[in-house]
Amino acid sequence: MTQHKLDDFTKSHGVTVFVPDLKIKAKDKPMSDSEISTLMSKTQNDFRPIKVVMNVALFHQDKPNQDLKTFSKAFKLQVKFKKKDVDDAKGRGANKLKMAYWDGGKWVLLAQKDLSALNEAGSIEADITSWAGDPPIALGT
C-alpha cells in the first residue's frame, strides 16, 4: 500500500506520519508542562513513560475540527528516539523500548523494540487503524 508522507514533525518532535489517503492531514496539539508532567506520572505494569513525544491528531481535510479515531486503511506513525532514550530504558533494566498513546485512562501500546541490539539512535513505528483521536504519544519501557 502506498503511504504518503504528511506534515513532518521530525524537526520539532522526531515524528513522521504516513497516510494512505492525501485527504487526511495531521496537526500538532501542543501540551502544557503540567499536562506533560501528569502524563509522565501515569505508569502501569506494561508501560512506564520515559518522555512524552507529542500530541498528534489526524483529520479529513474537509472536516479540520473533527479528529479521526478510526481509519479504513492503516496510517504509519514513526517516532525517532535518541541514544539517551535507549540509555534511559536500559538504565531501568528494561529489555524493550516501547511506544504508546494515552487514551484518557491508560497507555495503549503501539510498538516495541528489543533493546539488546540497540546502542544508538533510531526509530520505532506502528501501523494504526484506530486510536483515541488526538492522543499524546510517548516512549517508555
DSSP file (Angstrom, degrees, kcal/mol; ACC not computed):
  #  RESIDUE AA STRUCTURE BP1 BP2  ACC     N-H-->O    O-->H-N    N-H-->O    O-->H-N    TCO  KAPPA ALPHA  PHI   PSI    X-CA   Y-CA   Z-CA
    1    1 A M              0   0    0      0, 0.0     2,-0.3     0, 0.0     0, 0.0   0.000 360.0 360.0 360.0 133.9    0.0    0.0    0.0
    2    2 A T        -     0   0    0     18,-0.1     2,-0.4     2,-0.0     0, 0.0  -0.544 360.0-161.9 -73.0 132.4    1.3    3.4   -0.9
    3    3 A Q        -     0   0    0     -2,-0.3     2,-0.5    72,-0.0    72,-0.1  -0.956   6.0-147.2-116.7 137.1    1.9    5.7    2.1
    4    4 A H  E     -A   19   0A   0     15,-3.4    15,-2.5    -2,-0.4     2,-0.4  -0.890  18.7-123.4-106.4 130.5    2.2    9.5    1.7
    5    5 A K  E     -A   18   0A   0     -2,-0.5    13,-0.2    13,-0.2     3,-0.1  -0.590  36.1-166.7 -74.2 125.8    4.5   11.5    4.0
    6    6 A L        -     0   0    0     11,-3.0    11,-0.1    -2,-0.4    19,-0.1  -0.117  47.1 -25.8 -97.5-165.9    2.5   14.2    5.7
    7    7 A D  S    S-     0   0    0      1,-0.1     2,-0.7    19,-0.1    10,-0.4  -0.250  74.7-135.6 -43.0 115.3    3.2   17.3    7.7
    8    8 A D        +     0   0    0      1,-0.1     3,-0.3    -3,-0.1     4,-0.2  -0.734  29.6 179.6 -92.6 116.3    6.6   16.2    9.0
    9    9 A F  B  >> +B   15   0A   0      6,-1.4     4,-3.6    -2,-0.7     5,-1.2   0.106  50.5 113.1 -97.0  19.8    7.1   16.9   12.7
   10   10 A T  H  >5S+     0   0    0      4,-0.3     4,-0.8     3,-0.2    -1,-0.2   0.912  76.1  46.9 -61.7 -44.1   10.6   15.3   12.6
   11   11 A K  H  45S+     0   0    0     -3,-0.3    -1,-0.2     1,-0.2    -2,-0.1   0.907 123.7  32.0 -66.3 -40.6   12.4   18.6   13.3
   12   12 A S  H  45S+     0   0    0     -4,-0.2    -2,-0.2     3,-0.1    -1,-0.2   0.853 143.5   2.5 -86.5 -35.7   10.2   19.6   16.2
   13   13 A H  H  <5S-     0   0    0     -4,-3.6    -3,-0.2     2,-0.2    -2,-0.2   0.484  89.6-111.8-132.0  -7.0    9.3   16.3   17.7
   14   14 A G  S  <<S+     0   0    0     -5,-1.2    66,-3.6    -4,-0.8     2,-0.4   0.767  76.1 130.3  75.2  24.7   11.0   13.5   15.8
   15   15 A V  E     -BC   9  79A   0     -6,-1.0    -6,-1.4    64,-0.2     2,-0.4  -0.930  35.9-175.9-118.8 135.6    7.7   12.3   14.5
   16   16 A T  E     - C   0  78A   0     62,-2.7    62,-2.8    -2,-0.4     2,-0.4  -0.996   9.9-156.8-127.2 136.2    6.7   11.5   10.9
   17   17 A V  E     - C   0  77A   0    -10,-0.4   -11,-3.0    -2,-0.4     2,-0.4  -0.942   5.4-168.9-114.4 132.3    3.2   10.5    9.8
   18   18 A F  E     -AC   5  76A   0     58,-2.8    58,-2.7    -2,-0.4   -13,-0.2  -0.984   9.1-173.5-120.2 129.8    2.5    8.5    6.7
   19   19 A V  E     -A    4   0A   0    -15,-2.5   -15,-3.4    -2,-0.4    56,-0.1  -0.910  29.6-140.5-125.0 151.1   -1.1    8.2    5.4
   20   20 A P  S    S+     0   0    0      0, 0.0     2,-0.4     0, 0.0   -18,-0.1   0.629  92.5  53.4 -80.9 -12.8   -2.7    6.1    2.6
   21   21 A D    >   -     0   0    0    -17,-0.1     3,-2.0    52,-0.1   -18,-0.0  -0.981  69.4-150.0-129.5 121.3   -5.0    9.0    1.6
   22   22 A L  T 3  S+     0   0    0     -2,-0.4    -1,-0.1     1,-0.3   -19,-0.0   0.600  94.6  71.6 -67.4  -9.5   -3.8   12.5    0.8
   23   23 A K  T 3  S+     0   0    0     37,-0.1    38,-3.2     2,-0.0     2,-0.5   0.582  82.2  86.7 -80.1  -8.8   -7.2   13.9    2.1
   24   24 A I  E <   -E   60   0B   0     -3,-2.0     2,-0.3    36,-0.2    36,-0.2  -0.801  62.9-174.1 -92.4 131.7   -6.0   13.0    5.7
   25   25 A K  E     -E   59   0B   0     34,-3.2    34,-2.3    -2,-0.5     2,-0.3  -0.795  12.7-140.2-121.1 162.8   -4.0   15.7    7.4
   26   26 A A  E     -E   58   0B   0     -2,-0.3     2,-0.3    32,-0.2    32,-0.2  -0.921  15.2-175.3-124.7 150.8   -2.1   15.8   10.7
   27   27 A K  E     -E   57   0B   0     30,-2.4    30,-2.5    -2,-0.3     2,-0.4  -0.996  25.0-121.9-144.3 150.0   -1.7   18.6   13.3
   28   28 A D  E     -E   56   0B   0     -2,-0.3    28,-0.2    28,-0.2    26,-0.0  -0.742  16.5-160.7 -87.0 133.4    0.3   19.0   16.5
   29   29 A K        -     0   0    0     26,-3.4    26,-0.1    -2,-0.4    -2,-0.0  -0.857  23.3-138.1-115.0  93.7   -1.8   19.8   19.5
   30   30 A P        -     0   0    0      0, 0.0     2,-0.3     0, 0.0    24,-0.1  -0.098  13.9-147.8 -55.6 146.7    0.7   21.3   22.0
   31   31 A M        -     0   0    0      1,-0.0     2,-0.1     2,-0.0    24,-0.0  -0.857  13.8-116.9-114.9 150.8    0.6   20.3   25.6
   32   32 A S     >  -     0   0    0     -2,-0.3     4,-2.3     1,-0.1     5,-0.2  -0.385  30.0-109.5 -77.9 162.6    1.4   22.4   28.7
   33   33 A D  H  > S+     0   0    0      1,-0.2     4,-2.6     2,-0.2     5,-0.2   0.870 121.6  54.8 -58.3 -36.7    4.2   21.4   31.0
   34   34 A S  H  > S+     0   0    0      2,-0.2     4,-2.3     1,-0.2    -1,-0.2   0.910 107.2  48.6 -64.7 -43.1    1.6   20.5   33.6
   35   35 A E  H  > S+     0   0    0      2,-0.2     4,-2.2     1,-0.2    -2,-0.2   0.909 112.9  48.2 -63.4 -41.9   -0.1   18.1   31.2
   36   36 A I  H  X S+     0   0    0     -4,-2.3     4,-2.4     2,-0.2    -2,-0.2   0.926 110.8  51.0 -64.5 -45.0    3.2   16.5   30.3
   37   37 A S  H  X S+     0   0    0     -4,-2.6     4,-1.1     1,-0.2    -2,-0.2   0.902 109.6  50.5 -59.1 -42.9    4.1   16.1   33.9
   38   38 A T  H >< S+     0   0    0     -4,-2.3     3,-0.6     1,-0.2     4,-0.5   0.925 111.1  48.3 -61.7 -45.1    0.8   14.5   34.7
   39   39 A L  H >< S+     0   0    0     -4,-2.2     3,-1.3     1,-0.2    -2,-0.2   0.880 105.8  57.9 -63.9 -37.8    1.3   12.0   31.8
   40   40 A M  H 3< S+     0   0    0     -4,-2.4    -1,-0.2     1,-0.3    -2,-0.2   0.780 104.0  53.4 -63.3 -25.7    4.8   11.2   32.9
   41   41 A S  T << S+     0   0    0     -4,-1.1     2,-1.2    -3,-0.6    -1,-0.3   0.578  84.8  97.2 -85.2  -8.8    3.4   10.1   36.3
   42   42 A K    <   +     0   0    0     -3,-1.3     2,-0.3    -4,-0.5    -1,-0.1  -0.684  53.4 162.2 -85.3  97.6    0.9    7.7   34.7
   43   43 A T        +     0   0    0     -2,-1.2     2,-0.3     5,-0.1     5,-0.2  -0.828  12.9 176.2-114.6 155.6    2.6    4.3   34.9
   44   44 A Q  B >   -G   47   0C   0      3,-2.6     3,-1.2    -2,-0.3    62,-0.0  -0.921  47.6 -88.0-147.6 172.5    1.2    0.9   34.6
   45   45 A N  T 3  S+     0   0    0     -2,-0.3     3,-0.1     1,-0.3    -1,-0.0   0.851 124.9  35.8 -54.9 -39.8    2.6   -2.7   34.5
   46   46 A D  T 3  S+     0   0    0      1,-0.2     2,-0.3    61,-0.1    -1,-0.3   0.422 122.6  37.1 -99.4   2.7    3.2   -2.8   30.8
   47   47 A F  B <   +G   44   0C   0     -3,-1.2    -3,-2.6    94,-0.1    -1,-0.2  -0.900  46.1 173.3-158.7 127.3    4.3    0.9   30.3
   48   48 A R        -     0   0    0     -2,-0.3    93,-2.3    -5,-0.2    50,-0.1  -0.975  37.5-124.6-127.5 115.6    6.3    3.5   32.1
   49   49 A P  E     -H  140   0D   0      0, 0.0    91,-0.3     0, 0.0     3,-0.1  -0.289  26.1-178.4 -66.4 141.8    6.9    6.7   30.1
   50   50 A I  E    S-     0   0D   0     89,-3.6     2,-0.3     1,-0.4    90,-0.2   0.740  76.6 -10.0 -97.3 -43.0   10.4    8.0   29.5
   51   51 A K  E     -H  139   0D   0     88,-1.8    88,-2.5    34,-0.0     2,-0.6  -0.975  61.2-123.8-157.4 144.8    9.3   11.0   27.6
   52   52 A V  E     -H  138   0D   0     -2,-0.3    86,-0.3    86,-0.2     3,-0.1  -0.810  25.9-169.3 -86.6 124.9    6.1   12.4   26.0
   53   53 A V  E     -     0   0D   0     84,-2.8     2,-0.3    -2,-0.6    85,-0.2   0.946  50.6 -51.5 -85.5 -53.5    6.9   13.0   22.4
   54   54 A M  E     -H  137   0D   0     83,-1.1    83,-3.4    81,-0.1     2,-0.6  -0.971  40.1-108.6-173.5 168.4    3.9   15.0   21.1
   55   55 A N  E     -H  136   0D   0     -2,-0.3   -26,-3.4    81,-0.3     2,-0.4  -0.957  44.4-176.3-111.5 110.0    0.1   15.1   21.0
   56   56 A V  E     -E   28   0B   0     79,-1.4     2,-0.4    -2,-0.6   -28,-0.2  -0.865  10.9-169.6-115.8 142.6   -0.9   14.5   17.3
   57   57 A A  E     -E   27   0B   0    -30,-2.5   -30,-2.4    -2,-0.4     2,-0.4  -0.972   8.3-153.2-128.1 144.6   -4.3   14.5   15.7
   58   58 A L  E     +E   26   0B   0     75,-0.8    10,-3.5    10,-0.4     2,-0.3  -0.921  21.0 170.2-113.7 145.0   -5.4   13.3   12.2
   59   59 A F  E     -EF  25  67B   0    -34,-2.3   -34,-3.2    -2,-0.4     2,-0.3  -0.976  38.2-102.0-149.4 158.1   -8.4   14.8   10.4
   60   60 A H  E >   -E   24   0B   0      6,-0.6     3,-2.3     3,-0.5   -36,-0.2  -0.661  35.6-122.8 -80.8 138.7  -10.0   14.8    7.0
   61   61 A Q  T 3  S+     0   0    0    -38,-3.2    -1,-0.1    -2,-0.3   -37,-0.1   0.763 112.5  53.8 -57.0 -25.8   -9.2   17.9    5.0
   62   62 A D  T 3  S+     0   0    0      1,-0.2    -1,-0.3   -39,-0.2   -39,-0.0   0.597 115.9  38.7 -83.9 -10.3  -13.0   18.7    4.7
   63   63 A K    X   +     0   0    0     -3,-2.3     3,-1.9     3,-0.1    -3,-0.5  -0.547  65.3 165.3-136.4  68.7  -13.5   18.4    8.5
   64   64 A P  T 3  S+     0   0    0      0, 0.0    -1,-0.1     0, 0.0    -3,-0.1   0.665  76.5  53.3 -65.1 -16.8  -10.5   20.0   10.2
   65   65 A N  T 3  S+     0   0    0      1,-0.1     2,-0.6    -5,-0.1    -6,-0.0   0.322  93.2  80.8 -99.0   8.3  -12.2   20.3   13.6
   66   66 A Q  S <  S-     0   0    0     -3,-1.9    -6,-0.6    -6,-0.2     2,-0.1  -0.895  73.2-147.2-119.4 101.4  -13.1   16.6   13.7
   67   67 A D  B     -F   59   0B   0     -2,-0.6     2,-0.3    -8,-0.1    -8,-0.2  -0.436  19.6-122.0 -68.8 136.1  -10.3   14.4   14.8
   68   68 A L        +     0   0    0    -10,-3.5   -10,-0.4    65,-0.2    65,-0.2  -0.574  30.9 174.8 -80.7 140.5  -10.3   10.9   13.3
   69   69 A K        +     0   0    0      1,-0.3    62,-2.4    -2,-0.3     2,-0.3   0.623  67.3  38.0-115.4 -25.9  -10.4    7.9   15.6
   70   70 A T  E     - D   0 130A   0     60,-0.2     2,-0.4    62,-0.1    -1,-0.3  -0.938  63.6-160.4-129.9 154.0  -10.7    5.0   13.1
   71   71 A F  E     -     0   0A   0     58,-2.7     3,-0.1    -2,-0.3     4,-0.1  -0.997  19.0-148.2-137.5 129.6   -9.1    4.5    9.7
   72   72 A S  E    S+     0   0A   0     -2,-0.4     2,-0.4     1,-0.2    -1,-0.1   0.829  98.3  31.7 -67.8 -30.1  -10.2    2.2    6.9
   73   73 A K  E    S-     0   0A   0     -3,-0.1    -1,-0.2    55,-0.1   -52,-0.1  -0.993 101.3-105.8-125.6 136.8   -6.6    1.8    5.9
   74   74 A A  E     -     0   0A   0     -2,-0.4     2,-0.3   -55,-0.1    55,-0.2  -0.196  26.4-149.1 -60.8 146.0   -3.8    2.0    8.5
   75   75 A F  E     - D   0 128A   0     53,-2.2    53,-3.2   -56,-0.1     2,-0.5  -0.804  17.2-123.6-106.8 160.0   -1.6    5.0    8.7
   76   76 A K  E     -CD  18 127A   0    -58,-2.7   -58,-2.8    -2,-0.3     2,-0.5  -0.897  17.5-164.4-109.5 131.4    2.0    4.7    9.9
   77   77 A L  E     -CD  17 126A   0     49,-2.6    49,-2.0    -2,-0.5     2,-0.5  -0.969   8.5-171.2-112.9 123.0    3.4    6.7   12.8
   78   78 A Q  E     -CD  16 125A   0    -62,-2.8   -62,-2.7    -2,-0.5     2,-0.5  -0.967   1.6-171.9-118.7 127.2    7.2    6.8   13.1
   79   79 A V  E     -CD  15 124A   0     45,-3.0    45,-2.4    -2,-0.5     2,-0.3  -0.974  15.0-141.7-121.9 125.1    9.0    8.2   16.1
   80   80 A K  E     - D   0 123A   0    -66,-3.6     2,-0.3    -2,-0.5    43,-0.3  -0.613  17.4-161.6 -81.2 142.5   12.7    8.8   16.3
   81   81 A F  E     - D   0 122A   0     41,-2.7    41,-1.9    -2,-0.3     2,-0.2  -0.909   8.7-133.3-122.9 156.5   14.5    8.1   19.5
   82   82 A K    >>  -     0   0    0     -2,-0.3     4,-1.7    39,-0.2     3,-0.6  -0.566  29.6-105.3-102.6 165.9   17.9    9.2   20.7
   83   83 A K  H 3> S+     0   0    0      1,-0.2     4,-2.9     2,-0.2     5,-0.2   0.869 121.9  60.4 -56.4 -36.6   20.7    7.4   22.3
   84   84 A K  H 3> S+     0   0    0      1,-0.2     4,-2.8     2,-0.2    -1,-0.2   0.874 101.6  52.4 -60.3 -37.8   19.7    8.9   25.6
   85   85 A D  H <> S+     0   0    0     -3,-0.6     4,-2.2     2,-0.2    -1,-0.2   0.907 110.9  47.0 -64.5 -41.4   16.2    7.3   25.3
   86   86 A V  H  X S+     0   0    0     -4,-1.7     4,-2.7     2,-0.2     5,-0.2   0.937 113.7  48.1 -63.7 -46.7   17.9    3.9   24.8
   87   87 A D  H  X S+     0   0    0     -4,-2.9     4,-2.5     1,-0.2    -2,-0.2   0.893 111.0  51.0 -61.9 -40.6   20.3    4.5   27.8
   88   88 A D  H  X S+     0   0    0     -4,-2.8     4,-0.9     2,-0.2    -1,-0.2   0.914 112.0  47.1 -62.9 -42.7   17.3    5.6   30.0
   89   89 A A  H ><>S+     0   0    0     -4,-2.2     5,-1.9     1,-0.2     3,-0.8   0.931 114.3  45.9 -65.0 -45.7   15.4    2.4   29.1
   90   90 A K  H ><5S+     0   0    0     -4,-2.7     3,-1.9     1,-0.2    -1,-0.2   0.864 106.3  61.1 -64.7 -35.0   18.4    0.2   29.7
   91   91 A G  H 3<5S+     0   0    0     -4,-2.5    -1,-0.2     1,-0.3    -2,-0.2   0.734 100.3  54.9 -63.9 -22.3   19.0    2.1   33.0
   92   92 A R  T <<5S-     0   0    0     -4,-0.9    -1,-0.3    -3,-0.8    -2,-0.2   0.451 120.3-111.6 -85.8  -2.4   15.6    1.0   34.2
   93   93 A G  T < 5 +     0   0    0     -3,-1.9    -3,-0.2     1,-0.2    -2,-0.1   0.663  67.2 152.3  79.7  15.7   16.7   -2.6   33.5
   94   94 A A      < -     0   0    0     -5,-1.9    -1,-0.2     1,-0.1     3,-0.1  -0.412  41.0-158.9 -79.3 155.1   14.2   -2.9   30.6
   95   95 A N  S    S+     0   0    0     46,-0.2    20,-2.7     1,-0.1    21,-0.5   0.418  75.7  48.7-109.5  -1.9   14.6   -5.2   27.7
   96   96 A K  E     -I  114   0D   0     18,-0.3     2,-0.5    45,-0.2    18,-0.2  -0.999  65.1-144.3-139.5 141.5   12.3   -3.3   25.3
   97   97 A L  E     -I  113   0D   0     16,-2.6    16,-2.7    -2,-0.3     2,-0.3  -0.912  34.1-163.3 -96.5 128.7   11.8    0.3   24.2
   98   98 A K  E     -IJ 112 140D   0     42,-3.3    42,-2.3    -2,-0.5     2,-0.4  -0.802  19.7-151.7-119.0 155.0    8.1    0.9   23.7
   99   99 A M  E     +IJ 111 139D   0     12,-2.7    11,-3.2    -2,-0.3    12,-1.6  -0.988  28.4 160.8-121.5 135.4    5.8    3.4   22.0
  100  100 A A  E     -IJ 109 138D   0     38,-2.2    38,-2.6    -2,-0.4     2,-0.3  -0.938  28.8-135.0-145.8 165.6    2.3    4.0   23.4
  101  101 A Y  E     -IJ 108 137D   0      7,-2.0     7,-3.0    -2,-0.3     2,-0.6  -0.939  23.1-120.3-123.7 153.8   -0.5    6.6   23.3
  102  102 A W  E     -I  107   0D   0     34,-2.0     5,-0.2    -2,-0.3    30,-0.1  -0.811  19.5-170.0 -91.9 120.9   -2.6    7.8   26.2
  103  103 A D        -     0   0    0      3,-2.6    -1,-0.1    -2,-0.6     4,-0.1   0.308  58.7 -90.0 -95.4  10.1   -6.4    7.1   25.6
  104  104 A G  S    S+     0   0    0      2,-0.2     3,-0.1     1,-0.0    -2,-0.1   0.188 122.1  35.3 102.6 -14.8   -7.5    9.2   28.5
  105  105 A G  S    S+     0   0    0      1,-0.5     2,-0.3     0, 0.0    -3,-0.1   0.493 122.0   5.9-140.5 -21.4   -7.4    6.4   31.1
  106  106 A K  S    S-     0   0    0     -5,-0.1    -3,-2.6   -62,-0.0    -1,-0.5  -0.985  74.4 -93.1-159.8 163.7   -4.4    4.2   30.2
  107  107 A W  E     -I  102   0D   0     -2,-0.3     2,-0.5    -5,-0.2    -5,-0.2  -0.701  34.0-154.8 -81.6 134.7   -1.4    3.8   28.0
  108  108 A V  E     -I  101   0D   0     -7,-3.0    -7,-2.0    -2,-0.4     2,-0.1  -0.960  18.4-126.6-113.4 117.8   -2.1    1.7   24.8
  109  109 A L  E     +I  100   0D   0     -2,-0.5    -9,-0.3    -9,-0.2     3,-0.1  -0.385  31.5 171.5 -68.0 136.6    1.0    0.0   23.4
  110  110 A L  E     -     0   0D   0    -11,-3.2     2,-0.3     1,-0.4    17,-0.2   0.723  62.5 -18.1-109.3 -39.2    1.6    0.6   19.7
  111  111 A A  E     -I   99   0D   0    -12,-1.6   -12,-2.7    15,-0.1    -1,-0.4  -0.980  52.0-157.7-163.1 163.0    5.1   -0.9   19.2
  112  112 A Q  E     -I   98   0D   0     -2,-0.3     2,-0.4   -14,-0.2   -14,-0.2  -0.991   5.3-152.8-150.6 153.5    8.2   -2.1   20.9
  113  113 A K  E     -I   97   0D   0    -16,-2.7   -16,-2.6    -2,-0.3     2,-0.3  -0.983  28.6-112.3-128.8 139.0   11.9   -2.7   20.0
  114  114 A D  E >   -I   96   0D   0     -2,-0.4     3,-0.6   -18,-0.2   -18,-0.3  -0.539  21.8-155.1 -68.6 126.7   14.3   -5.2   21.6
  115  115 A L  G >  S+     0   0    0    -20,-2.7     3,-1.3    -2,-0.3   -19,-0.2   0.676  79.0  82.3 -79.4 -17.5   16.9   -3.2   23.5
  116  116 A S  G 3  S+     0   0    0    -21,-0.5    -1,-0.2     1,-0.3   -20,-0.1   0.824 100.2  37.7 -60.4 -30.3   19.6   -5.9   23.3
  117  117 A A  G <  S+     0   0    0     -3,-0.6     2,-0.5     2,-0.0    -1,-0.3   0.441 100.7  93.2 -98.1  -0.8   20.6   -4.8   19.8
  118  118 A L    <   +     0   0    0     -3,-1.3     3,-0.1    -4,-0.2     4,-0.1  -0.818  27.1 143.7-101.1 128.4   20.1   -1.1   20.3
  119  119 A N        +     0   0    0     -2,-0.5     2,-0.2     2,-0.1    -1,-0.1   0.321  67.9  29.3-134.5   0.3   23.0    1.1   21.3
  120  120 A E  S    S-     0   0    0      1,-0.1   -39,-0.0   -38,-0.1    -1,-0.0  -0.802  96.5 -52.8-147.5-174.1   22.3    4.3   19.4
  121  121 A A        +     0   0    0     -2,-0.2     2,-0.3    -3,-0.1   -39,-0.2  -0.202  62.9 132.3 -65.7 158.8   19.5    6.5   18.0
  122  122 A G  E     -D   81   0A   0    -41,-1.9   -41,-2.7    -4,-0.1     2,-0.3  -0.868  45.1 -89.6-173.9-153.3   16.9    5.0   15.7
  123  123 A S  E     -D   80   0A   0    -43,-0.3     2,-0.4    -2,-0.3   -43,-0.2  -0.980  15.7-154.6-144.8 158.3   13.2    4.9   15.1
  124  124 A I  E     -D   79   0A   0    -45,-2.4   -45,-3.0    -2,-0.3     2,-0.3  -0.980  20.2-173.3-129.6 142.2   10.2    2.9   16.1
  125  125 A E  E     -D   78   0A   0     -2,-0.4     2,-0.3   -47,-0.2   -47,-0.2  -0.954  11.2-168.0-141.6 158.8    7.0    2.7   14.1
  126  126 A A  E     -D   77   0A   0    -49,-2.0   -49,-2.6    -2,-0.3     2,-0.5  -0.997  22.0-132.8-144.2 144.4    3.5    1.4   14.2
  127  127 A D  E     -D   76   0A   0     -2,-0.3     2,-0.4   -51,-0.2   -51,-0.2  -0.887  33.7-163.0 -94.1 126.8    0.6    0.9   11.7
  128  128 A I  E     +D   75   0A   0    -53,-3.2   -53,-2.2    -2,-0.5     3,-0.1  -0.935  30.9 167.7-123.1 131.2   -2.5    2.2   13.3
  129  129 A T  E    S+     0   0A   0     -2,-0.4   -58,-2.7     1,-0.4     2,-0.3   0.540  76.8  12.9-112.4 -15.6   -6.2    1.6   12.3
  130  130 A S  E     +D   70   0A   0    -60,-0.2    -1,-0.4   -58,-0.0     2,-0.3  -0.982  63.9 145.5-157.6 151.5   -7.8    3.1   15.5
  131  131 A W        -     0   0    0    -62,-2.4   -28,-0.0    -2,-0.3    -3,-0.0  -0.905  60.5 -67.0-165.6-167.2   -6.9    5.3   18.5
  132  132 A A        -     0   0    0     -2,-0.3     2,-0.6     1,-0.1   -63,-0.1   0.418  67.3-110.5 -81.8   1.2   -8.2    8.0   20.8
  133  133 A G  S    S+     0   0    0    -65,-0.2   -75,-0.8   -64,-0.2   -65,-0.2  -0.452 101.3  14.1 105.9 -62.1   -8.5   10.8   18.3
  134  134 A D  S    S+     0   0    0     -2,-0.6   -77,-0.2   -77,-0.2   -65,-0.1  -0.392  87.6 173.9-141.3  60.7   -5.7   13.2   19.4
  135  135 A P        -     0   0    0      0, 0.0   -79,-1.4     0, 0.0     2,-0.2  -0.413  35.5-116.1 -79.8 144.4   -3.6   11.1   21.8
  136  136 A P  E     -H   55   0D   0      0, 0.0   -34,-2.0     0, 0.0     2,-0.4  -0.567  32.4-143.5 -66.5 137.7   -0.4   12.1   23.4
  137  137 A I  E     +HJ  54 101D   0    -83,-3.4   -84,-2.8    -2,-0.2   -83,-1.1  -0.870  22.7 179.0-106.6 138.5    2.4    9.8   22.2
  138  138 A A  E     -HJ  52 100D   0    -38,-2.6   -38,-2.2    -2,-0.4     2,-0.4  -0.962  25.9-137.0-138.2 155.4    5.2    8.6   24.5
  139  139 A L  E     +HJ  51  99D   0    -88,-2.5   -89,-3.6    -2,-0.3   -88,-1.8  -0.862  45.2 131.7-101.9 146.9    8.3    6.5   24.5
  140  140 A G  E      HJ  49  98D   0    -42,-2.3   -42,-3.3    -2,-0.4   -51,-0.1  -0.910 360.0 360.0-168.0-164.7    8.8    4.3   27.6
  141  141 A T              0   0    0    -93,-2.3   -46,-0.2    -2,-0.3   -45,-0.2   0.323 360.0 360.0-126.0 360.0    9.6    0.9   29.0
